[in-house]
Amino acid sequence: MYWLSGGYGNSLTQLPNIRHEKDDSLSINKLKNTMKKESVFDNRVAEIKRILIDMREAGVKEMKKKEIRDLIEVSDKSNFSKILKALNGFIIENDFVVEGQRISIKK
């Protein structure tokens, strides 16, 4: 049991002769919350990376954005644009070109 010491400090002090048991479940819950959980956005970014790599390996020169949106089940164009912006470094690094309604491999 704790009591607030007087004054403006408001520091907690344990009362003498009272045994305090620490609750370990709080620290376990805190650990679970700090572990990074993959979001739907992160999963979709990874799916598009896989699709683009598969596209290159299959020898496909270009693919419509709509086809990729359908594959990852994103109906909103603006959400798809946000995913592509997150992939900008990957796209440049792997020689893909995003132009208009298509994603193609640089020639």
SULVENSUL-V387141 format. One record per residue. N is the residue number from 1. RES is the residue in three letters. BURIAL is b if it has 24 or more other C-alpha atoms within 12 Angstrom, else e. Layout:
BEGIN
n = (N/N)
res = (RES/RES)
burial = (BURIAL/BURIAL)
END
This chain:
BEGIN
n = (1/2/3/4/5/6/7/8/9/10/11/12/13/14/15/16/17/18/19/20/21/22/23/24/25/26/27/28/29/30/31/32/33/34/35/36/37/38/39/40/41/42/43/44/45/46/47/48/49/50/51/52/53/54/55/56/57/58/59/60/61/62/63/64/65/66/67/68/69/70/71/72/73/74/75/76/77/78/79/80/81/82/83/84/85/86/87/88/89/90/91/92/93/94/95/96/97/98/99/100/101/102/103/104/105/106/107)
res = (MET/TYR/TRP/LEU/SER/GLY/GLY/TYR/GLY/ASN/SER/LEU/THR/GLN/LEU/PRO/ASN/ILE/ARG/HIS/GLU/LYS/ASP/ASP/SER/LEU/SER/ILE/ASN/LYS/LEU/LYS/ASN/THR/MET/LYS/LYS/GLU/SER/VAL/PHE/ASP/ASN/ARG/VAL/ALA/GLU/ILE/LYS/ARG/ILE/LEU/ILE/ASP/MET/ARG/GLU/ALA/GLY/VAL/LYS/GLU/MET/LYS/LYS/LYS/GLU/ILE/ARG/ASP/LEU/ILE/GLU/VAL/SER/ASP/LYS/SER/ASN/PHE/SER/LYS/ILE/LEU/LYS/ALA/LEU/ASN/GLY/PHE/ILE/ILE/GLU/ASN/ASP/PHE/VAL/VAL/GLU/GLY/GLN/ARG/ILE/SER/ILE/LYS/LYS)
burial = (e/e/e/e/e/e/e/e/e/e/e/e/e/e/e/e/e/e/e/e/e/e/e/e/e/e/e/e/e/e/e/e/e/e/e/e/e/e/e/e/e/e/e/b/b/e/b/b/b/e/b/b/b/e/e/e/e/e/e/e/e/b/b/e/b/e/e/b/b/e/e/b/e/b/e/e/e/e/e/b/b/e/b/b/e/e/b/e/e/e/b/e/e/e/e/b/b/b/e/e/e/e/b/b/b/e/e)
END
